[in-house]
Each structure stands twice: as C-alpha cells, then as structure tokens.
C-alpha cells in the first residue's frame, strides 16, 4: 500500500495537475488472482468489465467508474466520440514508463439503436466507462491502474481508491459457487413453436432474396432459461477459458445485468498504426473422429454457398479498410478456424492505416459486418427488426476497450448471453442466403448456443 501511495504522491509532485484533469497511474504488482477478485466484485453492486484472451496471456478487470459515457439514439457514435475527445484534452498519465498498450475505456455498443427495450434497459446504445481500478495481466507482467480526477489528490479522497485496489488485490475469496450443480431448471429452447417460427422467418427471408430485395440476412434466435441459482462469473469465465482459449472472453455488468460470452470473431484490433480483423462466415459441425472431422472441414471449404457467404464478408471488410488504409494483407482463399463445437471459414485481414483516424470513425465504417447483419445493410437491418421478435441489444454488437493512443481491441459480441440474476437469455445467429435450408440453419444455431448452454448442462463439447 505504501508503494502505491508514494507512486501517486511522486507523480503529482513532478507534474502540474489541476483538479479537472483525469489522472491515470500504473503500478507493477505481483501475480493477480483474477477469479478471486471477480468473485468478490460480483457480490457487490459495482459496474465491472472482465476480458480475457487465454491464448495471448492477456486479462483485464476494470471495476467501478470514474467516468461514464451512456448514449442512446442514432447519433450515438458521433456523441460518444465528442465526449471522448473532451476527456482526452485533460488527461495525464505515467504509462510511458512501462511501454504498454493499456485499456482506458471499457464497454460496448449495441448491434443497432435499441428503442427502450426493457430486457436491455441496463445498457445504453453506446456504453463505455473509465474504471477507477483496472487489473491487467499481459506478457510483460501484472499491473494495477488507478484512474481519478486531480481534485481527489488535493482533498485526499484518492487514498480510498488506493485502499480499495490494495484490498481487492490482497484478499482471497474461496467462497465460490459450485457451478457443477447449477443446472437449468426450465427453458423454452425445445418449444415446437420456436422451431416453427424460425422456419417461417427463414422461408420469408428466402423469398426476399429471390425477389432481389436482399442478398443475405442474418437471423438470430433468443432462448430463455432459468437457473437453480445465480451464475457465478468467475466459474463461468474459467470454463469458457478452458474450452475456448483462442476466443475473447468477456463479462460486462451494469445496472444488475451481466452480458457475457466467448467470441471467436475479432471486429478490430488497432495498434502501432495497423488494424486487424477477422472475416468469419460459414460453419459446420465437429466430430470426435479425426478423419471425419477433416472431411467436414473439406466439405466446408468446397461449399459454394459458404464460400460465397465468406467472400461477401471479406469484400466488405477490405472495402471498408480501403477508405483509410494503404496496404491490405489477406489470403484469397479462407482457412478453417476450429473451435471445440464448430468450425468456420476464416480469413484474417491486416492493413496499414494511412493517416490518423479516430477509433470511432473506424468502428463506424466496419460495424455491423455482413457476418452479423446482411447485404445490403439497410434492407437487411430493416428486415431483421421486422422479423425478429426479440431485441439483440449487445448481442452481435461490439465489446472491448480503447485508449487515447489510437489503440483498441474489439470483438463481435457473439456466442453470448445476458444474465439477470437466475434468468439467462442466450443468443445465436445464422446467415441466410440463396440455397439455405431452414432445418440446417436451425441445427447450426443449436451448435452456436452450446458454448453458453454447456456451462449449465452436461452437454458434450468436442475438443480439438
């Protein structure tokens, strides 16, 4: 604790800081027990954001908010960017001592403007916050970040946040709920009406495609289930990390709702003047048998329907990148991305930014992609809102972080669910194109629901 106090005091003594300046101070620390801290934080009412990419050895956990952006409406991107810009003008930090790419704003943006839907009322259309306390694990080590306004130093209140961070770091909470016995006690997943409704929507979409109104629409399902007890996030994140180490784990709590999941799809990673994205479309099941599993992969690689769907997504991303990039690097033919329960066509895309461009100017160009909405975008979005009986909210929106150094990383918020105490709403979507079969698409959506359902049911998840 004394080390942290001295670090803050030294920073203020060596810098000119007034009470209206946002201050961010990073301290290196010893190994962090994220599961214990997450378990403690879930028991309280604080806003929190947990993110993890196990394959890259990165984890973040932001707690409480020193600054919050919550914007609703069609102008959400512009208004968010304006508020971010205002804070940036009054920001000072000690990050340069560690040469790290650190998160500052955490949060997400909904798939589309959500007109006061009750299920998602806990989150705004554009919802970001700067945490008071941020725990970070990277390949460079473990760090604890404190964010506060300059005024808190002069009145001494910053010591409360330092103590809070210190206590969280040093307290070990073994009282974790045993999720092995936390089963689903009721669900609408197997309702016949749900399957009938799905088939009707797919057939209507196929008619729209045949008429030339659209080329593709991504339809989604929402299923609801009740648990024996509230899901414990530290256990849920642990299970997801074990099963999907190459995916983006996330859990974002605000106003009593927790949006969580394990997304395989990178919307954008912006760093060192480069941007990366995943084109991920077309999917097929896995098999326990290696030979059969490879046969399934080859079937996917030779499927005209799936290859065309993948190419649409690749073209969209490349065309979007061309507006602000000089050099765009990707392979013409997709490769296979294998997850424990499903495999996808995958094209990693990387490009060199040709000029400074704000994070939100970039995000506005690349989201939503045809992989989560359709083609053409306007007609597809209108059809989605017309046909789907549920609001997507943050599902198929974006989730991630950014800072003032034009760095950020965002996942497409799929393979996800919303938890409100013991009630969970899980989501899955499928791209409907010419030649799609309603029954096959329904089975695909079942595969995509498994990452969430398997957390609470004894379902088999094939391991690659």
N, C-alpha and C positions, 0 to 999 in steps of 0.2 A: 504493500500500500504506500509506504514511504517513497519508494522509487517512482511510482506514478505521480504522487504529489510533487515531487521535485522536478519531474519532467515537465509538468504543466507550468509550475512556477517559473522555471528556467525559460520556457517558451515565451511566456508573457513578458518577462523581464527583458528579453532580447528582441522583441518585436513591438511595433507600435500598433496597439489594438484598442479600438473603442468599443463601446457596449453594443453597437449594432452589427458587429462583424461575426460571421459564422466561423467558428474555430474547430479544426479537426486535428487531433493529436493522436499519433500512433505509437504504441509501446510494444516492443517484442516481449513475449511471455513464454512460459513453458507449455508443454502439451495440454491441449484443451479437451475436456470430456464433453463433447457436444451433446451426446444423448442425455447426460445428467442435467445439463443446463436447459435443454429443450423441454425436458420433463418438468423442471421447476417452473419455467416460464408459462407452460400450458396451464398450470394450476392457477395462474394469476390472470389479470384482465388486460395485460399489456398487448399492444399490437406487436407482432413479430413476423420475421421473414427468414425462413431457413432454405438454403440452397446448397446442393452438393453435386459434384461430378466425380464419382469414385475413381474412374479410370485416369483422371488428371490430378488426383490427390488434392482437390480443392473443396473447401467447405466454408460457408458463411452463415452467421446467425446474427441478425440485427434485431434489437429489442427497443421498444418504446420509440416515440417520435419527437425529435427536436424541431422538425419542420415537416409539414404535411401538404401535399397537393391532391385535391379531390375535385375533379372537373367533370361535369356532365354536359352532354349536348354535342351537336355536330361540329362545334369549333373546339373540341377538346384538345386536339393536337397543338394548334396554334396557342391556345391559352396556357397549356402546360409548358410549352417552350418559352413563352414570355415570363412565366413565374420562375422557371429555372434560370433564365438569363439574369433576372433581378437579384437572385441569391448569389449567383456567380460573381457579381461585381463586389460583393462584400464577403469574400472567402479567403481564409489564410490557413496554412497547414504546415506540418513538418514531414510530409510524405517523401520529399526528395532525399531524406536521409537513408531511406530503405529501397529506393528504386523499384517500387512495386506498382502493379496495376490494381488499384483498390476500388471497391464499390463505394459509392456515396448515397445515391438514390436507389431504393429497392421498391419493387412493386410490379404493377402490370397494367395492361389496357385491355378492355373487353373486345370481343370479336366485332361488335358494332355498337352503336349508340343504343342503350338499353332504357326504354321509356318506363322508368319507375316500376320495374318488375319486382314483386315482393320477395321472391326467392333470393335475388341478388342485391337486395337493398343495403346490405352491409358494405358493398363496394361501389365506388363511383366508376364512370365510364373510363376515366383515366385516373389511376390511383397510385401515388408514389409517396414515399416518405424518406427522410434522412433519420436514421436511428440515433438515439442518444448513445447507445453502446453497440459496437459491432465486433464480434469474434471472427477471426479469419484464420483459416489454415490454407497454406499454399506450399509449393515445393521449396520455398525459401524459409519456411518455418511457421511459427504461430504468432499471431499479433492480436492486440486488443486496441480498438479505436474508440476514442471518446469524441463526440460532437456536441458542442454547446455554443451559445452566444457569448460574446465578450463580457456582457453585463454580469454573467454568472460568476466570473472570476472576481469582479470588484465587490460583489455582495457576498462572496464565499459559498454560494449555493452549488458551485461546481463540485465541491467536496462530496455532496450527496451522491452524485452520479459516479464519481470515482469509487466511493464505498460500495455502491450497488454493483458495479462491474467487478470489483475485487471479491465481493461476497459470492457472486454467481460463479466466478472462476474457481473459488476455493471450496465450494460446498458440493458434496457428492450426495446425490439423491438416489437411493437404491429402491425407493418405493415406486417401482414402475408397474403399470397394469399388465398382467399376463394376457397378451393378445391371443394366445393359443386357444383360450376358452371363450374368446369374444366372437361369438358366431352371429350370423344373420338370422333373425327370428321371423321376419316377414319381408316379402318383396313382390313387386309387380313384374319382375323380369320374365316370368313364364306365362303371363296372361295371353290368352289366344288373341284377344282384341288388339294387343300391342303388335303382334306379328301381322295381323290383317291390315292394321293401319299403316304399317311400314310398306307392305306390298302395294297398297293403294298409292302411296306417295311416290314410290319408285316408278310405278306404271304411269303416273301423271307426269313425272319428270321425263320419262322416255318419250311421251307424246310431245312435250315441249321441245325436246331435242330433235325429234322427227320434223316438227314444224319449222325448225330453224331459229326458234326463239332463244335457245341456249345451245352450247356445245357440251357443257358439263355443269352439274350441280352437286355439291357435296351435302348430302343429307345426314342428319345426326339423330341419335336416339338418346333419350334420358330415361334411366331407370332409377327407381327409388327403393331403398331398403332400410329396415330398422335393425339396430344392433342391440345386443344384450346390455351393453354399457358404452359410454363414450369412448371412441377410439383414441388410443394413446399415440401421439405423433412420433415420439422417439422410437417406439417399436415399429410403427408403420414405415418410417424412413429407413430404419435398419433393414427391414425385409426388402424394401424396394431396392436399396443399395446392393444387397446381396444378389438379387435376381437380375437387376438391370444396371450393371456398373458403368456402362457406356452412355447411359441416359442422363438427363437433367432431373435430379430430384428437387422437388420444391414443396414448401408448405407456407402459405401466407394467411395469417389470421388478422381479421379486422372486424370489430363490432360483433363478436361472438360467432362468426363464421370462419371456417378454415378451408381454403382452396388448396388442394394438394395433388400430387401426381408424379409420374416419371415419364418425361417426354423424350422420344428418340430424335426429335427434329429441331435443329438449330435454325432459328429465324435469322439471326445475325450476331456475329462476333466482330467487334470493331476494335482494332489495336494496332499501334505503330504504323498508321496510315494505310492499313489493309482492312478489308471486310471479307468475312467468310459466311457462307450459308449452305444449308442442306436442301436439295431437291429430293423429296421423299414421297413417292406415289406408287401405287400398285403394290399389292401384297398377296401373300399365300401362306398357308399354314406350315408348321414344322412337323418333323417326325422323329421319334426316338431312334429309328433305324438310320444310320448314316447314309447309306446308299439311296434310300427312299427320300431322305431329306435333300440330298443333292439333286435328285430327279425333280423334286418340287421346285428347287431353285432354277434349274434349267427350263422348266416349264414356264416360270415367271419371266425369265429372260427372253423367251421366244414368243410371249403372248403379245399379239398386235394390239389388243385392247389396252393392256397395261403399259406397253411401251409408248403408245400414243399419249396416254394419260401422263406418263412421266415426262415426255417431251414438252407437253404444254407447260408444266411447272418449270422445267429448265429454261424454256424460252422466256417465260415471264420474269424469272429472276435475272437472267442475262440482260434482257431489255431494260429492266429497272436499273441494274448496275451500270449500264452503258450511259446513263444520264449523269453519272458523277464519278465514273471510273475510266481509266485509260487501258489497263491491262486486265483482261478477264480470263482466268485459267480454269478449265474443266475438261473432262473427257467426254467425247461424243456419245459413247456407249455407257449406260449405267452399270453399276456393280450391285452385288447383293449385300444388304445390311441385315444380318441375322440377329434377332432378339430371341429370348427363350421360348416365346409362344408364337412368333410370327416372323416372317422375313419380307423385306421390302426392296423395291428398286431404289437405288441411291446414287445420286450424283453430287459429290462435294464441289462447291464452286468458291473460288477465291479471286479477289480483284483488288487492284491498287487504286486508292482514292486519288483523283487528280487535283483536288482542291479541298480546302477546309469546308466541311459541310456539317451542319448540326446533326446531332443524333436523331432528333425528331423529324428533320427534313428527310433523312434516310429511311426511318421507320415508316413514314407516311407513304413512301414510294413502294415499299416491299411488302406491306401487310394490308389486307389479307392476300395470301397467295392462292392460286387455283387449287392447291392441295387441300385447302380448308374452306373454300368458298365456291369457286366455279368460274366458267368462262361464257360470255363476257361478265365481268364482275358485277356491274349494276343490275343486269337482269337476273343473275344468279342470286344475288343478295335479296332482291325483291321476292323471288320465288321461295327462298329459304324462310323468310319471315312470314310468307303467306301460308306455307305448308307445315312448318314445324309448330307443334303445339306448346313447346317449351321455349324459354329464353336461354340462349347459350351463356350469357354473362361472360365470365373469364375463360370458359372453355373455348378453345381454338383462337383465343386472343393471344397476347404476348405476356411473358413473365420473365423477370430478370433484373438487371442492375445497370447503372451507368454513372459516370462521374463528369467533372468539368474538363478533363483532359481529352475529350472526344473518344473515350473508351467505354465499352459496354458489352454485355453479353445477354442475349435474349433467346428463350426457347419458345416454340409454338406450343401453347398450353393445351396439349392433347394427352390422352391416356390419363385422365384426371377426374377429380370428383370434388364435390362441395359437401362438407360435413357441418351439420348444425346439431350439436350435442349428439344424440344417439341416431339421428337420421342422416343418411348419406344419399346423395344424388350423383350417380356416375354417368359419364357421357362417352359416346363413341360415334365416329362419323365415317361415311364411305362415299367415294366419288362415283357418281352415276354418269356414265357416258353411253354412247351408242353401243349396243350389244350387252349391256349389263343385265344380269338376271336377278330378280328380287330375292329369291331364296339364297343364292350365292352371296349376295351383298349382306343379307341378314346374318349369315354364318360368319362373314368377315367382321361384322360389327361385334359378334359374340367373342371372337378372338381378341378384339381390341378392348373389350370390357374386362377381360381376365386379369390384367395387372392390378385392377382395383378389387374385383370380387375375390381373387385368390388370397387377399390379405385377411379375409374373414371366413373363407370356406376352404375345405380340404381338396381343392382342385389340383390337377396335375399340370405343372408348368414345365414344358420340355427344356432341358438345359443343354446348351450348345457347348 
